[in-house]
Amino acid sequence: MELRSVEELMDLLYACRGVRDTAHGPGPGVDLHDHALRTAALLRRSRPADKELQLAGLVHPVGQLLRPADPAGRAELAADAVGLLLGPRVARLVRLHPRRGFSVDDDDLLSLRQADEDGLTTVFDAGVLEDWRTVLELVAARNSRLGAVD
C-alpha cells in the first residue's frame, strides 16, 4: 500500500483512533491515534525545526493498523506506505524506529525512540490531528518537487 495524498494519510491516521496497542506490556494499551499525536508533539517541542522527524513520530504507528497480526512487518509496511508521500528520510526513520538490540549512533532515530517511549507514559493535551495537516502538506509538496527533479 502506498499513500499518494495527504488526505489518504489523514484518513489512515484517523482510523487509528480507538485502536489499542498492547505490545508495550500488560494493561489496556495505548490508543494509537493519541500516541501518534503525543509522539509528534514531543518531537515538535524538542526539535521544532525538524518537520520530517516530527512527521515520522506522527505516522510511525500506522503499521499496527495496516498489519495487526504481524508485528515484525509493521515498520516496513508503514515505511513503504508513507515513503512516496513524505520522502525517504521519514520512511527510513519509520522503518528503523522499532529495531532494538543494536547500537544506534543516529541522533534522529534516538530522538524518535525517546519521544515514542515518552509518548506512551506522558499524558498531556497534544492537540488534534488536523493541526498537522499543513505540515503534512508542506513536506509532501517538498518531497514531490524533489522527486520531480531527480
Backbone bond lengths (Angstrom), bond angles and torsions (degrees), N, CA, C in turn:
res aa  C-N    CA-C-N  psi(-1)  N-CA   C-N-CA  omega(-1)  CA-C   N-CA-C  phi
1 M - - - 1.455 - - 1.518 108.92 -
2 E 1.328 116.78 126.88 1.458 121.65 173.98 1.524 108.01 -117.97
3 L 1.306 114.82 129.95 1.455 119.91 176.61 1.525 107.79 -85.14
4 R 1.311 116.71 127.36 1.469 120.34 -174.16 1.519 113.25 -109.40
5 S 1.340 117.26 -3.92 1.458 118.76 179.84 1.526 109.45 -146.92
6 V 1.304 114.18 156.47 1.464 119.70 175.93 1.514 109.63 -61.48
7 E 1.324 117.20 -35.41 1.465 120.51 179.94 1.534 110.95 -62.47
8 E 1.333 117.36 -43.11 1.471 120.34 176.92 1.528 111.15 -61.10
9 L 1.329 116.23 -41.44 1.463 120.19 179.21 1.520 110.98 -67.12
10 M 1.320 117.06 -42.26 1.467 120.21 177.42 1.528 110.33 -60.10
11 D 1.328 117.35 -42.44 1.468 120.70 178.46 1.523 110.63 -60.41
12 L 1.330 116.64 -42.70 1.460 120.17 179.52 1.526 111.12 -65.12
13 L 1.317 116.89 -41.86 1.464 120.44 178.43 1.532 111.37 -65.74
14 Y 1.324 116.66 -39.16 1.469 118.94 175.39 1.524 110.89 -63.77
15 A 1.339 117.32 -34.30 1.470 121.16 179.56 1.529 111.76 -66.73
16 C 1.326 117.37 -17.53 1.472 120.80 177.30 1.527 111.83 -72.38
17 R 1.327 116.60 -16.73 1.466 120.55 -179.48 1.519 109.93 -62.00
18 G 1.316 115.70 126.24 1.451 120.88 178.82 1.520 114.31 88.71
19 V 1.334 117.65 -9.58 1.461 120.98 177.22 1.526 107.53 -85.89
20 R 1.322 115.86 126.26 1.463 120.63 -175.34 1.513 111.19 -98.16
21 D 1.325 116.44 135.53 1.459 122.28 173.52 1.515 107.18 -99.38
22 T 1.308 116.47 113.01 1.466 120.73 -179.78 1.524 111.60 -106.02
23 A 1.322 117.31 10.39 1.467 121.42 -176.68 1.522 112.87 -72.78
24 H 1.305 117.33 -13.01 1.464 120.53 -175.23 1.521 112.97 -97.51
25 G 1.320 116.89 21.23 1.458 118.16 176.15 1.509 111.88 126.17
26 P 1.326 115.26 -179.15 1.463 120.06 -178.13 1.527 110.95 -70.46
27 G 1.284 114.25 164.09 1.455 118.99 178.02 1.508 111.12 110.88
28 P 1.316 116.20 -174.78 1.457 120.29 -173.99 1.527 113.63 -72.93
29 G 1.316 118.43 -13.30 1.458 120.56 -178.77 1.510 111.94 83.78
30 V 1.293 114.88 172.59 1.455 120.86 -178.00 1.527 108.95 -106.89
31 D 1.311 116.26 142.79 1.455 122.11 176.29 1.540 108.47 -68.69
32 L 1.332 116.96 124.32 1.468 120.66 -175.94 1.526 112.41 -60.05
33 H 1.319 116.84 -38.80 1.461 121.63 -179.77 1.536 110.61 -63.05
34 D 1.322 115.94 -49.51 1.468 120.49 179.50 1.522 110.94 -63.95
35 H 1.325 116.37 -40.71 1.461 120.79 179.66 1.529 111.27 -63.32
36 A 1.322 116.83 -41.76 1.462 120.94 177.84 1.530 110.71 -60.24
37 L 1.322 116.70 -45.35 1.469 120.82 -179.84 1.524 111.43 -64.80
38 R 1.334 117.32 -42.21 1.470 120.00 179.84 1.527 111.61 -66.32
39 T 1.335 116.77 -42.40 1.463 119.70 179.64 1.519 110.43 -61.65
40 A 1.324 116.85 -46.44 1.468 120.60 179.19 1.526 111.51 -63.54
41 A 1.324 117.06 -40.86 1.469 120.49 179.69 1.522 111.49 -65.07
42 L 1.320 116.96 -39.87 1.469 120.02 177.22 1.527 111.02 -63.51
43 L 1.311 117.00 -39.28 1.465 120.38 177.82 1.526 111.00 -69.65
44 R 1.324 116.98 -34.39 1.470 120.06 176.66 1.532 110.01 -63.30
45 R 1.333 116.21 -37.34 1.475 120.08 178.69 1.528 111.74 -69.22
46 S 1.337 116.19 -43.51 1.467 119.28 -174.57 1.526 113.30 -83.94
47 R 1.331 117.55 -29.07 1.471 121.76 -177.99 1.532 108.87 -135.90
48 P 1.336 118.17 68.53 1.467 121.35 -170.59 1.527 115.03 -60.79
49 A 1.309 118.54 -26.53 1.466 120.40 -177.88 1.526 113.20 -87.92
50 D 1.307 117.66 -12.10 1.463 121.30 -172.88 1.530 110.90 -96.29
51 K 1.320 115.75 82.55 1.474 121.43 -176.98 1.527 112.10 -64.97
52 E 1.330 117.96 -37.41 1.464 119.76 -179.59 1.528 111.31 -64.89
53 L 1.313 117.33 -40.72 1.461 120.57 177.56 1.531 110.31 -63.75
54 Q 1.322 116.55 -42.51 1.460 120.61 178.16 1.532 110.91 -60.26
55 L 1.326 115.97 -41.87 1.466 119.09 -179.77 1.522 111.87 -70.71
56 A 1.319 117.93 -31.74 1.467 119.77 173.96 1.531 108.91 -60.24
57 G 1.323 116.90 -40.55 1.454 120.73 176.37 1.516 112.46 -64.91
58 L 1.316 115.93 -36.37 1.467 120.23 -179.52 1.523 111.93 -69.61
59 V 1.320 117.36 -41.31 1.468 119.81 -171.47 1.525 113.81 -96.19
60 H 1.328 118.78 -8.30 1.472 118.85 -173.50 1.528 115.01 -58.83
61 P 1.340 120.88 -28.30 1.470 118.28 -179.25 1.529 115.49 -79.37
62 V 1.331 119.66 -6.43 1.468 119.07 -172.09 1.527 113.08 -64.77
63 G 1.316 117.71 -23.79 1.459 119.81 177.63 1.511 112.62 -60.92
64 Q 1.336 116.63 -31.40 1.465 119.96 178.97 1.521 110.94 -68.07
65 L 1.308 116.82 -29.77 1.464 120.69 177.24 1.528 110.14 -78.46
66 L 1.331 116.74 -39.10 1.458 121.35 -177.57 1.524 113.01 -73.00
67 R 1.333 116.05 -32.46 1.469 119.91 -176.58 1.523 109.55 -141.28
68 P 1.338 117.51 71.72 1.463 120.11 -175.47 1.528 114.24 -65.27
69 A 1.313 117.88 -27.97 1.463 119.47 -175.37 1.527 113.61 -90.33
70 D 1.335 117.45 -2.41 1.463 120.18 -175.69 1.522 110.80 -129.00
71 P 1.329 118.15 80.50 1.460 120.35 -178.96 1.521 113.34 -56.99
72 A 1.315 117.79 -34.06 1.461 120.67 -176.81 1.528 112.18 -67.58
73 G 1.321 117.92 -29.89 1.457 120.17 -176.19 1.514 115.50 -98.90
74 R 1.307 116.98 1.04 1.473 120.31 -174.03 1.523 113.48 -63.80
75 A 1.312 116.78 -47.95 1.464 119.90 -175.99 1.522 111.06 -63.83
76 E 1.323 116.21 -41.21 1.465 120.70 178.71 1.523 110.69 -62.38
77 L 1.324 116.53 -45.38 1.457 121.11 179.39 1.528 111.46 -63.59
78 A 1.326 117.11 -43.88 1.465 120.88 178.31 1.528 110.88 -62.50
79 A 1.335 116.52 -43.66 1.468 120.29 179.42 1.522 110.93 -61.97
80 D 1.330 116.56 -44.00 1.463 120.25 178.20 1.525 111.33 -63.49
81 A 1.320 116.74 -36.99 1.463 121.04 -178.01 1.529 112.00 -66.72
82 V 1.322 117.44 -40.06 1.473 120.21 -175.03 1.527 113.59 -95.86
83 G 1.321 118.01 -12.86 1.463 121.46 -173.09 1.507 114.57 -58.91
84 L 1.316 117.27 -46.96 1.455 120.58 -178.76 1.527 111.47 -62.38
85 L 1.315 115.71 -38.94 1.467 121.20 -176.46 1.530 112.63 -79.44
86 L 1.334 116.70 -47.40 1.469 120.50 -171.41 1.523 114.14 -103.80
87 G 1.307 118.00 -6.56 1.454 121.29 172.72 1.512 115.06 100.48
88 P 1.320 114.98 169.06 1.462 120.86 -173.64 1.525 114.26 -67.66
89 R 1.312 118.44 -32.40 1.471 119.29 -179.22 1.528 111.08 -67.56
90 V 1.314 117.52 -45.95 1.467 121.27 178.30 1.534 108.80 -61.87
91 A 1.329 116.63 -45.17 1.467 120.20 179.77 1.524 110.92 -60.38
92 R 1.333 117.66 -42.92 1.467 121.22 179.70 1.520 111.57 -61.33
93 L 1.323 116.63 -45.03 1.465 120.50 -179.91 1.529 111.22 -63.77
94 V 1.313 117.14 -42.61 1.467 120.97 178.95 1.529 109.82 -64.64
95 R 1.328 116.03 -41.35 1.471 120.64 -178.39 1.524 111.69 -65.12
96 L 1.328 117.49 -42.90 1.463 121.64 -174.55 1.522 113.69 -87.64
97 H 1.321 117.50 -17.16 1.459 122.17 -174.06 1.531 114.67 -49.65
98 P 1.341 119.48 -49.77 1.473 117.62 -173.80 1.522 114.76 -81.68
99 R 1.292 118.21 -5.17 1.467 120.24 -174.95 1.514 110.22 -73.69
100 R 1.283 114.18 104.96 1.459 121.79 179.12 1.522 108.58 -98.42
101 G 1.298 116.23 169.18 1.450 119.96 171.45 1.516 114.64 85.37
102 F 1.322 117.95 5.18 1.444 118.02 172.16 1.518 108.31 -132.84
103 S 1.302 114.83 152.27 1.456 120.95 -176.00 1.529 109.86 -71.23
104 V 1.292 116.44 132.48 1.461 121.54 -179.64 1.523 108.67 -121.39
105 D 1.319 115.71 126.78 1.469 121.27 174.87 1.512 111.44 -110.24
106 D 1.305 116.66 35.81 1.451 123.12 -173.47 1.527 108.14 -115.83
107 D 1.333 117.43 109.61 1.467 122.03 -177.56 1.530 112.41 -58.90
108 D 1.336 116.71 -38.26 1.468 119.73 -179.89 1.519 110.82 -63.69
109 L 1.305 116.27 -46.15 1.458 120.74 -179.18 1.528 111.35 -66.29
110 L 1.318 116.13 -39.63 1.467 119.59 176.72 1.525 111.25 -63.43
111 S 1.327 116.45 -41.50 1.469 120.33 177.49 1.522 111.33 -62.76
112 L 1.325 116.62 -42.46 1.458 120.84 178.73 1.521 110.80 -63.00
113 R 1.309 117.04 -46.11 1.465 120.14 179.94 1.524 111.94 -62.88
114 Q 1.338 116.61 -40.53 1.459 119.38 179.96 1.527 110.84 -66.05
115 A 1.323 116.70 -43.61 1.468 120.08 178.42 1.529 110.66 -64.20
116 D 1.327 116.84 -37.57 1.459 121.10 177.34 1.525 110.55 -61.37
117 E 1.316 117.18 -48.10 1.467 121.18 178.74 1.524 111.19 -62.88
118 D 1.333 116.40 -46.12 1.467 120.26 179.88 1.526 111.04 -64.67
119 G 1.325 116.81 -33.93 1.455 121.19 179.59 1.519 113.52 -67.75
120 L 1.327 116.24 -18.97 1.466 120.48 177.04 1.515 112.31 -78.48
121 T 1.323 116.20 -29.83 1.464 120.04 -172.14 1.520 114.40 -113.51
122 T 1.314 117.64 -22.91 1.458 121.61 -178.24 1.518 109.09 -90.78
123 V 1.322 116.58 124.59 1.458 120.46 -179.77 1.525 108.55 -109.14
124 F 1.312 115.32 123.05 1.466 121.93 177.60 1.522 107.64 -158.46
125 D 1.318 115.94 167.12 1.457 120.72 178.96 1.524 107.95 -78.35
126 A 1.330 115.97 106.94 1.466 120.96 -177.62 1.521 112.12 -95.67
127 G 1.317 117.55 12.89 1.452 119.98 179.75 1.517 111.41 83.89
128 V 1.320 115.01 -159.62 1.460 121.49 -177.89 1.518 109.60 -124.84
129 L 1.301 115.79 159.94 1.458 120.72 -177.62 1.521 112.15 -58.57
130 E 1.304 116.60 -37.35 1.470 119.93 -178.58 1.531 111.71 -57.81
131 D 1.336 117.42 -26.01 1.475 121.20 177.53 1.526 111.68 -60.73
132 W 1.329 117.81 -21.36 1.467 122.50 -175.50 1.524 113.03 -96.18
133 R 1.325 118.14 -6.35 1.469 120.37 -176.16 1.531 112.02 -56.78
134 T 1.316 117.80 -47.15 1.464 120.28 -177.39 1.521 111.49 -62.51
135 V 1.321 117.26 -42.05 1.471 120.65 178.63 1.527 109.79 -63.92
136 L 1.333 117.03 -43.68 1.463 120.61 176.74 1.528 110.78 -58.87
137 E 1.317 116.45 -44.89 1.469 120.33 -179.17 1.522 111.64 -64.55
138 L 1.341 117.34 -41.02 1.468 120.62 179.50 1.528 111.74 -64.40
139 V 1.314 117.11 -46.64 1.466 120.37 -179.36 1.531 110.16 -67.03
140 A 1.317 117.67 -40.88 1.465 120.52 178.75 1.535 110.65 -63.70
141 A 1.325 117.05 -42.29 1.470 120.33 179.23 1.524 110.91 -65.46
142 R 1.316 117.18 -42.36 1.470 120.73 178.54 1.525 110.19 -63.88
143 N 1.318 116.68 -42.85 1.463 120.53 179.16 1.525 110.68 -64.01
144 S 1.327 117.31 -39.61 1.456 121.79 179.30 1.518 110.76 -63.58
145 R 1.332 117.29 -42.83 1.472 121.37 177.92 1.522 110.78 -64.79
146 L 1.328 117.42 -43.58 1.456 120.35 -179.83 1.517 111.14 -65.36
147 G 1.321 116.60 -38.61 1.458 120.71 178.49 1.513 111.98 -65.89
148 A 1.335 116.53 -33.82 1.463 120.57 179.59 1.523 111.86 -69.68
149 V 1.329 116.79 -28.40 1.466 122.03 -178.68 1.518 110.63 -77.50
150 D 1.331 116.68 -35.24 1.477 120.60 -175.64 1.495 113.37 -65.17
